[in-house]
Amino acid sequence: MKSILGIGNALTDILAILPDDALLEKFHLPKGSMQHVDMETGDKIWNTIKPLGVHYVAGGSAANTITCTSIFGMPSGFIGKIGDDELGHLFQSDEEQYGVKCTLLKGEHSSGRSMVFVTGANAERTFAVYLGAALELVPEDLKPEFFQGYDYFHIEGYLVQNQALIRKAVEMAKAAGCTISIDMASYNVVESNCAFLHNLVEKYVDIVFANESESKAFTKIGDPRKALDEIASLCDIAVVKVGKDGSWVKGGDEVHFIEPWPGKAIDATGAGDTYAAGFLYAHSLGMPLRVCGEVGSIIAAKVVEVIGTKIDIPRWRDAKTEIKNLIAANSK
């Protein structure tokens, strides 16, 4: 089985179900928004919600992807930075529970966290994100031996703002012989780092994952099918996800539209991360491009059926059965 290494922001998701909007108003968090907060505010919010019976789970885009690849059975590793604190230890133990080999460096600030508040009858989600120690990951932290023995290297787009870090990481990954993939992660990150991203994709990246808004920001093309062509001209494989409508995949002259797998969506958080995991898992098995997209679609359909980014055991069991049958049908 081929192996995969990821790099990203080591964040702990803290989920709290609130009886009303009082806490949101207290900390000036617009309902339904995603706000970045400083260390003082982040600590105040966390100490306020601790007594409410919150739920903790290791998060961050690349970490979500790597957790899934590990559950699929791929030897999986993750590079990130945490604080020497309770949340950092929670992140590490959660990742190791799923079999992920962690290289978690220690920063000076508190561990990063994404505090998620669920309010109202429609379970609307409001985010307060404190990146903390995750932001302290620097090029000097990276060592060639971190990358040795891995077949794939997966980057979350949120890190692209640290251009020196990412450039050193891809140079080391290429030297180690890795196939490099990137999830563009956010259209505003793409917009503010567009020239760097183009250079990165052209020189180092083999597989690009983008959603419709990210592909538009990267190519300046509004049609996702045409944006797919533009991205694929710069790398080996391009994937453009169009939400509940499915996804487009292209490699060379081969193009496929992947229908969305059936699922009762209640929360889209983590769908892109799990899609990437399924795609890369199937790719590591040498599956055809269409099957890679279908495996991504299957697993993404499972995560949107749960609140948060972690798929429960029954859904994992169903997904593995569906994927096993799909792969068997395409291995004859």
N, C-alpha and C positions, 0 to 999 in steps of 0.2 A: 504493500500500500504506500502510495506517495504521501509526502508530508508537507505541511504548510505552516508558515510563520506569519503572524500579523503584527502590525504596529499601530498604536492609536492612543487616544485619551483613556486612561484607566479611571472610569467613573463608576460610582455605586449609585444605582437607581434606588431612590427612597420613595415608596408609594404610600400616600396617606389619603384615606377617605374622610372628607370633612363634612360635618353636618350642615354647614352654611358657608357664606362667603366672608365671614368676619376676619379670618386669618389672611385671606388674600388682600382685603382692604387694609389691614394693619401694616402689611409689608409692601403695599402699593404694587401689587401684582395684578395687572389687568386679566380678567377671566378669559381663559382660552389662549393666553399668550405664552411665549417662551422668553424669559428675561435672564440675562447674565447678572449675577450679583457678586459683590466683593466678599472677602473673607469674613469680615465682621457681620455682615447681613446674613451670609450663608450659615455661620455658626449660630446666630440668633434664631433663624428659622428652624434649623435642625433641633436645637434644644427645646424649642416650642412644640414641635410635633412629636418628639420622642415618646412622651407619655400617651400618645393617641393610639399606640399599637400599630406602628408602621411596618411595612414589608420591605426588606432589603434584598437586592439582587445585583450582582456584578453587571455593569453595562458599558456603554460606549460602542460605537459602530463596529470597529474592527474586532473588539472583544466578543460582541454578539455573533459575528460571522465565525470566528475561531472556535467559540464554544460549540456551535452547530457542526462544524467540520470534525471536531473531536467526537461528538456523539455519533456521527456517521462512521467513525472508526479510523479517520485519518490521524496519524501522529501530528499533534498541533501545538504550536508555541505562540507566545505573545510577549511583546516588549512594551513596557509602559513605565510610568513613574507614579508613585503613591507617597503619602505622608506616613510617618511612623506613628500611626494612630489606629483607633478602633475600626474606622471605615476602610483604611488600607488593608488591615488584617482580614476584614470581611471580604474585600474584593479578592484577595489572594486565595483565601480558603474556598470561595465560591468557584473560582476558575479551576483550582486544583481538584475540586470535587468532580468536575466534568472531565478530568484527565488532561487539562491543558498544562503544558510545561511553561511556567511563568519566569520571565526575566523582569522582575519588578524592582527598579531602582528607587532609592529613597530621596525624596525632595525635602526642602525646608518648610514648605507650607503644608496646610492640612490637605488630606486626600480630596480629590475631586468628587463631586456628587451632583446628581440630577434629581432634584426634589420634585415629585410629581403629585399634584393635588387633584383629586377627583371630587367634583361637586355637582349637585343638582340631579334631577331625575334622569337626565340624558347622559350622566357620567362624563361631563365635560372635563377636559384635562388642562391644567395650567402648570407650567414648568418654571422652576427657579434653578438655574445652573451655576454652580461655582466650580471652575476648572482646577483651581488650586495647584497642587503639586504636579498634575498632569502637564501643565504648561511649562514646567521646568526641564522637560526632556530636551537635551541639546546635542548637537553633533558629536561633541567630545565624549558623550555617554556610550556611543556605539562602538562595538568591537567586531572585527571580522569573524571571530569564532561564534558570535551570536547567530550568524547566518549559515554556518557550515552544516551540511547534512539535510537541508530543507530543499524541497523541489519547487515550492511556490512561496511567494512573498506577497502579502496582501496589505494594502495601505488604505486607511480611511481618509477621505478628502479633507476632513476638518484639520488635519495636521499640515496641509499644504501651505498654510499661512506661515509656518516655520520652514521657509524654503531651504535654508542651509541644512537643516536636519534631514529633510526628505531627499535632497540631492545626495547626501552622504549615504543614506540608507539604500537608495537604489543602486548606487555605485557598488556598495558592498554586496548587495543581493545579486547583481549581475555577475560580479566576480566569483560568487559562490555557485553560479549556474542556475539561479532561480528563474522560474517563469513569474513575471511581475504583473499583479492586477491592482487596480485602483477603483474604489467606489467614490464618485465625485462628491457625494454626501450633502451638498447644499449649494443652491444656485448662487447665493450671495458670495460664498467662498470662491466659486468658479469665476464670477464676475470680477472680483478684486484680485485674482491671481491668474487671469486668463493667459497672458503671455508665458508665464512660467509653466503652467499646466500644459500648454501646447508643446513647449520644448521637452517637458518631462515625458509626455506620451510619445512623441516622435522618436526620442532617443532611447527610452528605457522600458516603457510599459507595453505589455503584450495583450492584456485584456482590460477593457474599460467598461465599467458599469455606470450608467447615468439614468436619471429619470427624465421626464419630458422637459421640465424647467431647467434642469442642469445641462441637458443636451443643447437646448436653445441658447443658454448663456455661453456655452463653450463654442458653438458653431455659428451663432447669430442666425440660425435657421429655425423657423417656428414649426415646420412640419417634422414630426419625429422620424418619419421614414427617410426623409432626405437628410436629416441630421445624422441618422445612422450611417448613411453612405459616407458622409464627411468624416466622422470619427473613425470608421473602418479603414479609411484611406491612410490613416496615421499609425495604425497598430494592426495586430493579427486578428483580434476579435473585438467587436463592439456589441454592447447590449444597451438598448434603450427601453426602459420600462414605462408603460403608459397606465400605471395604476390598475384599477379594477378591469380595464379593457385588455390587459395582457402585456406582452413585450415583443420587441423585435430583436433578432440576433443576426449578426453578419460576420462571416469570416471569408476573406477572399471574394470569390464570386457567388458564394453560397449565402442565401438569405432565407430566413424563416420568420413567420409571425407565430408567436406562441400564445395559444388561447389561455385565458385565466383558468386555473383549476377551481372546481366548485368549492365554495366555502361561505359560511355565514359571518361576514365581517362585522366586528364590533370595535376593533382598534387596530389601525394600520401601523402602529409603532413597531419597528423592527422588521417589516416586510422586506425591505430592500436588503437588509443585512442577511436575512435567512435565504433569500433568493440567491445572493452571491455564494453562500455556503453550498447550496444544492448544486448550482452550476459548476463550481470549482471541483466539488466531489465527483460529479459525473465526468468532468473533463479529465480529472486525474485517472479515471478508469479507461480513458480512451474512447468514450462514447461520442457518437455523432453530435454535431452542433445542435440539431433540433432536440435531441434527447437531453442535452445539458440544460437547455432552456426549459424543457418540460419538468425536469427534476427540480429546478429552481422554482418553477410555478407551483409544484405540488407542496413544497415545504413552506413557501410564502403563504399559501392558502391556509395552512394550519396555524401560523402565528397570528393572523388577523382574527382568528376565532377566540383568542384569549386577551385579557387585559395585560399589557406589558410585553416583554420581549422573550419570555421563556415559555416554550411549548410544553404542555403537560404530557405525562407518560402515555396515556391512551392515544393522544393525537400523534405522538412520536411513533408509537407502534403501528398505527394506521399508515402513516407516511412511509415508514420503512418497508411495509408490505407493498404499497402501491409502487414505490420506487424500485424495489427488488423485481417486481413483475415487469415493469417497464424496461429495466435494464436487461432482464432475461430475454424479453421479446426482441431486443435489438442486438443480442449477442450471438444469435443463431447464424 
